[in-house]
Amino acid sequence: MAVFSRTASASLLFLFLLFGFSAAKELLVGGKIDAWKVPSSETDSLNQWAEKSRFKVDDHLVWKYDGGKDSVLQVNKEDYANCNSSNPIEQYNDGNTKVKPDRPGPFYFISGAKGHCEQGQKLIVVVMSPKKRSIGVSPAPSPAELEEGPAVAPTSSAPVLRTGLVTVLGLLAIYVGFLI
């Protein structure tokens, strides 16, 4: 009976580890409350932050800003490149904006405050495709690649390594459960 209980506990731990990595999250844009502003330098750009982050379908992007002075506009690629705020896909000005990407691919955001987009207050978020079990799947292009035009994305073994690590940890947990 004790072996069954330990095996069941180890199996539940394994499932938690496996599915815990795929849960939707709330991601504060820029990683801090006051990030939605004109950047002080190119290295302070929100696209620098976005290139280092992973976004999944059903994650929530959260902007915190002064809704009386600024807004967040979701726009298409051309309007992003030209800082055209006259025809947004969506417009948010509540100061606590939450956007839930519902598909993989790029999403383009610019500031609605006059002149801010031209000064660099804009963001491209690339939402990853759902995980595939095949080896050699290319990652989504970075925001910089989307601005420069189409490019061949390098292949990455990071998803395969993460899946392998989770599998090894799960098997180790089951093995330890049998020993105890």
Number of C-alpha atoms within 10 A of each C-alpha: 6 10 12 11 12 19 19 14 15 21 17 15 15 21 14 12 15 18 10 10 11 11 10 14 14 13 18 17 22 23 14 12 13 13 18 23 21 19 16 11 9 10 10 15 20 23 21 17 16 20 17 9 15 13 23 23 18 17 19 20 18 20 25 18 20 15 14 10 11 19 21 27 24 24 22 17 16 10 17 24 15 10 23 18 21 10 12 18 12 11 18 19 16 16 17 15 19 18 16 15 19 12 15 17 16 18 18 20 25 28 28 24 17 12 12 17 22 16 15 21 24 26 25 23 25 25 23 17 14 11 11 10 10 8 11 14 17 13 15 20 19 20 20 13 14 15 12 8 7 9 9 8 13 11 12 13 12 12 18 17 11 13 14 12 13 18 16 13 16 21 15 14 20 20 14 13 19 15 9 9
